[in-house]
Amino acid sequence: MRVPRLARGAIAVAVLVGLATGRLVESRRLADPLAGGASAATAEQRLDAERMLLDLQILASDRFQGRATGTPGGALAAQVVSARFSELGLVPFNAKFEQPFSFVHRSIRALWRRNRPFTKTFNGVNVVGYVRGSALPNEFIVVLM
C-alpha cells in the first residue's frame, strides 16, 4: 500500500512537532535548578512519551484532513496545538499562539485545465510559542508548528 505524499508530509510534520515539544520540555527540566531535586514522578509528568505519541496520532488522523492550509482540518489542528503549547507552559507572541499569514499559489496546471484559476490566495495560521532561558533570560527556544 502506497502512502499519499500529503499524508507522508503530515506525518513528518507531526513527528517533528512532537520531537520539538519533547525536546523543549526536557530542556526546561534540565535548565531548572530545582528540577535536580525533583521526584521521578515530576520528571515523568514533564516528558511523557505516551502523551507525545498520542498527540502525533491525533494530528496525523483523518479528522485533520492533512492539516492543509485553509481547511477546517488545518484550523482544528492549530487549535489543538495551541492548547498543547499552553499546557506545556510556552509563551505566545502578541498574546496569541496563532500567527496568521497569507500567500499566493501560482498553478502552471491552470494553463491547460479549464475553470482553474492561475493564482489562488491562501490564508493560513502558524502556531508559535517560546520559552525564555532560565540561565540566560535573553535567549529563547522557539517552537513553531
C-alpha positions as CSV (number, residue, x, y, z in Angstrom):
1,M,0.0,0.0,0.0
2,R,1.4,3.4,-1.0
3,V,1.0,6.3,1.4
4,P,0.0,9.5,-0.4
5,R,2.6,12.3,-0.5
6,L,0.4,14.7,1.5
7,A,-0.1,12.1,4.3
8,R,3.7,11.4,4.5
9,G,4.3,15.1,4.8
10,A,1.6,15.4,7.5
11,I,3.1,12.6,9.5
12,A,6.6,14.0,9.2
13,V,5.4,17.4,10.4
14,A,3.6,15.8,13.3
15,V,6.7,13.8,14.3
16,L,8.8,17.0,14.2
17,V,6.3,18.9,16.3
18,G,6.3,16.0,18.8
19,L,10.0,15.8,19.0
20,A,10.4,19.6,19.3
21,T,7.9,19.6,22.1
22,G,9.6,16.8,23.9
23,R,13.0,18.5,23.5
24,L,11.5,21.7,24.7
25,V,10.0,20.2,27.8
26,E,13.2,18.2,28.6
27,S,15.5,21.2,28.1
28,R,13.3,23.2,30.5
29,R,13.6,20.4,33.1
30,L,17.4,20.4,32.7
31,A,17.7,24.2,32.9
32,D,15.5,24.4,36.0
33,P,17.9,24.2,39.1
34,L,15.0,23.0,41.3
35,A,14.3,20.1,38.9
36,G,17.5,18.3,40.0
37,G,15.9,17.5,43.3
38,A,12.5,16.8,41.8
39,S,11.0,13.4,42.2
40,A,10.8,10.9,39.4
41,A,7.1,11.4,39.2
42,T,7.6,15.1,38.4
43,A,10.1,14.3,35.7
44,E,7.6,11.8,34.1
45,Q,4.9,14.5,34.0
46,R,7.2,16.8,32.1
47,L,8.2,14.3,29.4
48,D,5.6,11.7,28.7
49,A,6.4,9.6,25.7
50,E,2.9,8.1,25.6
51,R,1.3,11.6,25.5
52,M,3.7,12.7,22.7
53,L,2.7,9.6,20.7
54,L,-1.0,10.2,21.3
55,D,-0.5,13.9,20.1
56,L,1.2,12.6,17.0
57,Q,-1.6,10.1,16.3
58,I,-4.3,12.7,16.8
59,L,-2.7,15.2,14.5
60,A,-2.0,12.6,11.8
61,S,-5.6,11.3,11.9
62,D,-8.0,11.8,9.0
63,R,-10.1,14.2,11.2
64,F,-7.5,16.9,10.5
65,Q,-7.6,16.5,6.7
66,G,-3.8,16.6,6.4
67,R,-3.8,20.0,8.2
68,A,-3.8,21.6,4.8
69,T,-3.8,25.4,4.7
70,G,-7.3,27.0,4.5
71,T,-9.1,23.8,5.5
72,P,-11.3,23.1,8.6
73,G,-8.7,20.4,9.5
74,G,-5.9,22.9,9.4
75,A,-7.8,25.3,11.7
76,L,-8.7,22.4,14.1
77,A,-5.0,21.3,14.2
78,A,-4.0,24.9,15.1
79,Q,-6.5,25.0,18.0
80,V,-5.2,21.6,19.3
81,V,-1.5,22.6,19.1
82,S,-2.3,26.0,20.7
83,A,-3.9,24.2,23.6
84,R,-1.0,21.8,24.0
85,F,1.5,24.7,23.9
86,S,-0.5,26.4,26.7
87,E,-0.5,23.2,28.7
88,L,3.3,22.9,28.3
89,G,3.8,26.4,29.6
90,L,5.0,28.0,26.3
91,V,4.6,31.8,26.0
92,P,2.7,33.1,22.9
93,F,3.9,36.0,20.8
94,N,1.5,39.0,20.7
95,A,-0.8,37.4,23.3
96,K,-1.8,34.5,20.9
97,F,-0.1,31.4,19.7
98,E,-1.7,31.7,16.3
99,Q,0.1,33.9,13.8
100,P,-1.8,34.4,10.6
101,F,-0.2,34.6,7.2
102,S,-1.2,34.5,3.6
103,F,0.4,33.6,0.3
104,V,-0.4,33.4,-3.4
105,H,-0.1,30.0,-5.1
106,R,0.5,30.1,-8.8
107,S,-0.5,27.0,-10.7
108,I,1.1,26.1,-14.1
109,R,-1.6,23.4,-14.5
110,A,-4.2,26.2,-14.9
111,L,-2.7,26.8,-18.3
112,W,-4.2,23.6,-19.7
113,R,-7.1,22.9,-17.4
114,R,-10.3,24.8,-17.8
115,N,-12.1,26.6,-15.0
116,R,-9.0,26.5,-12.8
117,P,-7.5,29.8,-11.6
118,F,-3.9,30.5,-12.3
119,T,-3.4,32.1,-8.9
120,K,-5.1,31.4,-5.6
121,T,-4.6,33.2,-2.3
122,F,-4.4,31.1,0.8
123,N,-4.9,32.3,4.4
124,G,-3.2,30.2,7.0
125,V,-2.0,30.1,10.6
126,N,1.3,29.2,12.1
127,V,1.3,28.2,15.8
128,V,4.3,29.7,17.5
129,G,5.4,29.8,21.1
130,Y,8.6,30.3,23.0
131,V,10.4,29.5,26.3
132,R,12.7,32.1,27.9
133,G,16.0,30.7,29.0
134,S,16.3,30.3,32.8
135,A,20.1,30.7,33.0
136,L,20.2,33.1,30.1
137,P,16.9,35.0,30.1
138,N,17.8,36.9,26.9
139,E,17.9,33.6,25.0
140,F,14.8,31.8,23.8
141,I,13.7,28.4,22.5
142,V,11.1,29.0,19.7
143,V,8.6,26.2,18.9
144,L,6.8,26.5,15.6
145,M,4.1,24.3,14.1
